[in-house]
Structures are given as C-alpha cells and as structure tokens.
C-alpha cells in the first residue's frame, strides 16, 4: 500500500520550482539536456544507441522498455540513472515530444519515484495500476512546470497557444493544456504571488527588449526608450531566433565599467584608475564619473549656465546614451564620452569585419 491515493500536485510543483532554481534555469525554452549534464550519475541514451549496445532492433527495444517514447532506469546498487528515449522520426512525430519525454523521465528521478519503489524502471506490471497512474501524472505535471513554468508565462502575459508553443518549444497539445492550467489558476485568484524566487531568476529574460531602430538588446523592467539610440520602438525579445525581427543583435561594447551606483571604475576621459575616494568627479581631469539622466542646460543673459529642465536622475549603464525612462541624453553622452549610436555602430561593424578577415587569414587551407 502507498501512503497517498492521488497525485501530489503541490509537492510536484514545489520540487519543479526548486529544480529550476537549483539548476540555474533563467530563460525559455529550457534546455532539457542541461539537467543531465549537471548530474555525474545520470546518463542519456537514444533507443538507437541502446539497441546497438545490446544487439537489439527497434521493435525489440520498444518491447523490452514497454514504451514508444522512453524510460528511466535506476541502478540502486551504484545509485546511477539512465534515461533513454526514442529518436526515430518515424515513431516520434516532432522533436518537442522528445524534449517532453526526457523531462518526464527526469521528473520520475527528481520526484523520487524510482528510489521509493526500488524498481529498476517505472512499469505498470511492477507497480500496479494505482501507483503507476499516480507516478505518471506527477511526472507529466513536473515536465509541464519545468518546460512551461506558469509564473513566467503569467508575467509575460502569454495567453495564446501559438506563443506558448514557440517560446517554450513544446507541442500544441502541451501548450493547450498549459494555457488551460494558467487560466484556471487565474480564475481562482491564484496569481503566483509566492513564486518570487522563480520571478527573480527569470527577470533578465522577462524584461529582455530589443530596439527595432539600432538592434540593441537589453533587459530593464521599466524601459520606455532604448539606451543606445533613444528610440521608442521596443519589443520583448525572448525568442531564441531572429526570424521575428530580421538581422542580428548588435553589441555596443564601447561603454565603461561602472560600479553599482553607475560610477566609473576608471575615468572615462583620462583613464585615471585611482578613484577610490568619495566624490563624483575625477581628481585629475574633472570629468563627471556617474552616467545618469542629464539635466537640460541653458544660459542666462549673462552667459552663465542654468538648468532649464531637470532630468529624472535615473542611473544608466556604461554604454547608455539615453535614459531608458524619459529618453533624455545621459551625462556620458552629453560630455561626448560616447559616440552617437550610428557612428558607434559603423565603427563596431568595421572592427568586426577586420577581425573576421584576420581570423580567416589564419586558417590553414
């Protein structure tokens, strides 16, 4: 007899959340094979490889394992796990099904199913109908919570099957089921308020944006403007491809290293490295060391500088030319410590072309 008569959904969700956090998962789609690489006593193998090792054909492998999709083996004596999955496209209609199978089997391992039963593998014959059904439901729920974590989908406002399919790289059926779960929780008023750790780990992904003007990608929660060109045309950029946008991302690496207060580590004007003192100006050249939203400066009738309009004061990154909140120029850009974005773009692209040509010359043919 087992001590529970129905699937332990709450426990499964908690273990899935702990798994995401402990394995450092911070973006979608989740790399299912990454989990296996982080465990020295886990191994991944295809049906093809398993068949060659054991001199079995495909049908014999499926018969022995008892599944068209895959299974997890447990070697209790050596505390080792082997996950094998069907890699034949004639049997498996899409790669998303393989991803789900691998995560399903990882679920059996991390939920403790194999250790609990001390069986070499999860089978209906060994466990009986009730326990087998519970374990299978729990493993499916685990896979769903890993590959399509509801707190992240909620934060991204993903409420279409097509978007969930694309961003999570799961099948249409899996996306439909995940959307139903998400809407059901929202209807009950369960808005994932207790999932702060998952939110925090996915923050960079959730708030990742791309400027459609200069192709710069960055992550900021309250960005209204691009920090490079000041453009307002920003869209979420959580896709791991460029087909939605066209072109590649450009890295504007011409900025300066700053501390947590956006103060330069080395003077951006004269290169003074001895800045370990209180104060916002370089003691050698007088350069302002903090990159932030700038004030608009004008002049009175006597030619004296006056503040016409105060900036919002938002701190900026070391390569930021514009404030991401109000769009005003930053202090580094006003002080001409950073080139205009189009000139910086041309310079970076030229340097990249020279580097690529140099690399090609070094290749022996």
Secondary structure, 3 states (H helix, E strand, C coil): CCCCCCCCHHHHHHHHHHHHHHCCCCCCCCCHHHHHHCCCCEEEEEHHHHHHHCCCCHHHHHHHHCCCCEEEEEECCCCEEEEEECCCCCCCCCHHHHHHHHHHHHHHHHCCHHHHHCCCCCCHHHHCHHHHHHHHHHHHHHHHHHHCCHHHHHHCCCCCHHHHHHHHCCCHHHHHHHHHHHHHHHHCCCCCCCCHHHHHHCHHHHCEEEECCCCCEEECCCCCCCCCCCCCCEEECCCCCCCCCCCCCCCCCCCCCECCCCEECCCCCCCCCCCCCCCCECCCCCCECECEECCEEEECCCCCEEEEECCCCCECCCCCCECCCCCCEEHHHHCCCCCCHHHHHHHHHHHHHHHHHHHHHCCCC
